[in-house]
Structures are given as C-alpha cells and as structure tokens.
Amino acid sequence: MNEKNTAPSKQNNRANSFGGWGWSIIFMCMIAYFIGGGINTDGLNIFVGALTEARGWDRAAMLSWSTYGGWIAIIFTFIFGQIIVKKGAKVVFVGTLFLTAVAIFFYGHTQNFAVYAVSVAACSILSAGYSLTAANTIQANWFPRKKGLALGWSTIGYPLCTMIFPFASNVLMGRFGVEGMFTAIAVFVLVFAVISIFWCRNTPEEVGCAPDNDPLSAEEIKASQAAAKAYKSPWTMKRLLKAPQTWFIGIGMGLLWMVTVAIVSQLVSRLMGAGYERTAAVGMLSVMGFFGIFGSYIWGYIDLKIGTKKATYIYAAWYVVALLLLIFMANTVSIYLGVFMVGISVGGICNLIPSMIGTVFGRHDFAAASRFISAITKGICACAYLYNARSLALTGDLTAGYVGLIVICVVAALLVWRIKPVPKISN
C-alpha cells in the first residue's frame, strides 16, 4: 500500500505516544463522533418512538427520511471535501457543528412533518462534515503512520455514544419532555461548536508539532509545513473516478458501515420483539456501548499490527457470527453474546474506513481521495434506514433483513479483497 509523504527523518515508534496536542485532537474528534453517532444512529432508538407517540407520525416514514438525507449527503460530502482541499478541514468542522445545533432543535420542536423531514435530512447531511470528512482529514494529517491506532482511540466516541446517548436521552425526555430533550442536545452541540473554534487545528505543524509526534526540530517542522502547503495532489476527480481502488474502498467499506447502522439504529426494537421491555432494551444498548469502547481500540490495534485489509476481513466475519446470534436468539446467552459482538464492532468501521483511504492514498492525498470515497460510503451507509424500513414493512420484523446483512458482509469482504496499491502518478 502507498505510504508516501508519511515517513519523517526521525520516527517515534511508541504506539500510543501522540503528544499532548495529539491526544487533544483525538479527544476532540471523539466528541464529534459521539455527536454524529448520537443524533443520526443511536438516538433514533429514542427519537423515532418518542416522536411517533407525540406527533402520531408513521415510524417507517420517519426512518426513511434518515436514508433520504444520507443520499443527499453524498453531494454535500463531496462539497465538504472540496472545501477541505481549498480551505482546510477546520472551517467545515466548526461550520457544520453550528448548523447541526440549529437542525436538531427544529428536529424535536416542529409539529410539521415536512419541517421534521428537512431537519432529519439536514442532521444527516451535516454529519458528513464534522464527523466524517473533516474529522478524518484532521487525523490523517496529524497521524499518517499511526492513523489506525489514533482512530481506534477517537472512534471510541461511537460506542461511548451507544452506551450513554440513548440512556441520557431517555432520562432527559422523562424529566423535561420530548422538546426539552432536543433543546438540551442542541445546546450541547452549540457549546462544542464554540469551543472548537479555538480547539481545532488542521495540521500539527500549526501548533509547532510534528506528525505522529515525531521528534523533529523546529526547522524540520517548518519545512514539513511548507511542503504540505506547496503540495498539490495529482488525484483529480477524473482520476479518482477511473481508479478501481476508489470504488472497491467506497462500496466495500460503505456496505460494512451500512450493516453497522442497520443493526444499531433498531437494536432496541429487535430486543423488544424478543420480549424485553423498552427500559431493559435501552440498558442492553448501553452495555453494548461499554464493550464497544474496548472494541474501538482493539480494531485500531489489529489494524496497526496486521494491516487494514486483513483487519477488515476479520471485521466482516465477526459481524456474520453476531448476526447469526441475533437471528436465532436461542436463549439469553446467545442474545447477550450477540449484543457483545455488535458492541465490539460499533466503533470499528469508522476507524477502518479512513484508515483504508490513508493506507492506500497516503497523508497528503487523503483529502483529495476522501472527498469522493467518503461520499460513496456515506450514501451506502444511509441506505441502512430505508433497508430497515422496507424489512419492517414487508415482513413485520428484522429477521429477514438480518439474513440480507450477512450476504452484504460477504460481498463487502470480497470487494475489499480487490483493493490494490495505487500507482505513482505525477501532476
């Protein structure tokens, strides 16, 4: 795989030695992933049911709009990527957070389904900025060699969200009502957006640090920053469209992301169908998130040790076993084991996607490649909501849908197997 432009003259090979600023950036991205996962995936376990009861809207129609928003986000993911290439990731990171605070407020306060639909779509679209293109590009710039492990830490935000967000939302709704819950979420996002103005940095060189916390001199860091600014990626849209790596990464990894969202976004409903009360089902979702905290790091560590492709094969096989357990639900042990396995996987895919792009295209070509590949993965991932909605509409439950997800895992693994190193090209 291509690792050009990522090997400084001196290297810090201690795995978790990211430096103070490096850890700070990892934590910032962790919060961004937490917000994106909470609003667009885990929160649906609470939001959809609550708004169905409060407004009388159709559950399947509500889920469908999350998919439509994801499809529209394909275009905006590319737009965000273009802005990042021209202006840097910070402007996208901060800007989309501010707009998300507005969208989530209307999400829960409107009585009009059309306004609700626009708000849901907006939340999905904007998440392609702060929790996809911008956050991933920032980390690719900060940790070109240690991207897998850095993402392993930052993507803990997703399982942490699974553990905390539905439970916290349930508590907020019980105490302040549906609208009060959405107001609290909007305020949280707004505060983070304001702080990010002073927190977010596009590259480590901006604050006098070196990529991967390597022990470079001040002169070497300045030279690295100058080289990064002068670099112009040869990966034009035309070249990306023609490169098979673009499609194998985008579709293969996008399908695995779709599987993750399809399972997690309606796991409470699946467990309630197995006889669990809502409170118990939400509690199991929180337990799943707890296991996922360790899972995010585990997938990052596996990525670092054996490579992103092999880690992805293991990830797909892991999901096949988890889905089989959730299909049959033979007893309490199999249910808990299935929840445990899904939990371990929650943060993994959002670690593996940017890591695969970075591994294939390298640090300085990451933003150029990601602007289109991320659009593909985002669009395919968004199909999860419509996939669940159609499964519910056609069969009344998610069992048949889970069988289909197993097939999707196999197809995804085959596509990832076809990923080859990119050729060296010049401008």
VENBEL-V616663 format. One line per field, one symbol per residue. ss: DSSP state (2 for helix, 1 for strand, 0 for the rest). psi: psi as a letter, one per 40 degrees, with the letter a starting at -180 (. if undefined). burial: 1 if it has 24 or more other C-alpha atoms within 12 Angstrom, else 0. A space follows every 50 residues. Layout:
# VENBEL-V616663
ss=???
psi=???
burial=???
This chain:
# VENBEL-V616663
ss=00000000000000000022222222222222222222222202222222 22222000222222222222222222222222222220222222222222 22222222200022222222222222222222222222222200002222 22220222222222222222222222222222222222222222222220 00022220002220000222222222222200000022222202222222 22222222222222002222222000022222222222222222222222 22222202222222222222222222220002222222222222200222 22222222222000022222222222222222222222222222200022 222222222222222220000000000
psi=ihfifegidhihehdfgeiddddddddddddddddddddecddddddddd ddddefihddddddddddddddedddddddddddddeidddddddddddd dddddddediehdddddddddddddddecdecddddddddddgddfdddd ddddeddddddddddddddddddddeiddddddddddddddddddddedh hdidddffiihefigiiddddddddddddehhhegiddddddhddddddd dddddddddddddddfdddddddeeiiddddddddddddddddddddddd dddddeidddddddddddddddddddddfdadddddddddddddededde ddddddddddeideedddddddddddddddddedddddddddddeeaedd dddddddddddddddddehiiiihii.
burial=01111111000000110110111011111111111111111111111111 11000000111111111111111111111111111001111111111111 11111111110010011111111111111111111111111111111111 11111111111111111111011000011111111111110110010011 11111101111111010000100110010000101100010010111111 11111111111111111111100100010011111111111111111111 11110011101111111111111111100000001111111111111111 11111111111111111111111111111111111111111100001111 111111111111111110101100000
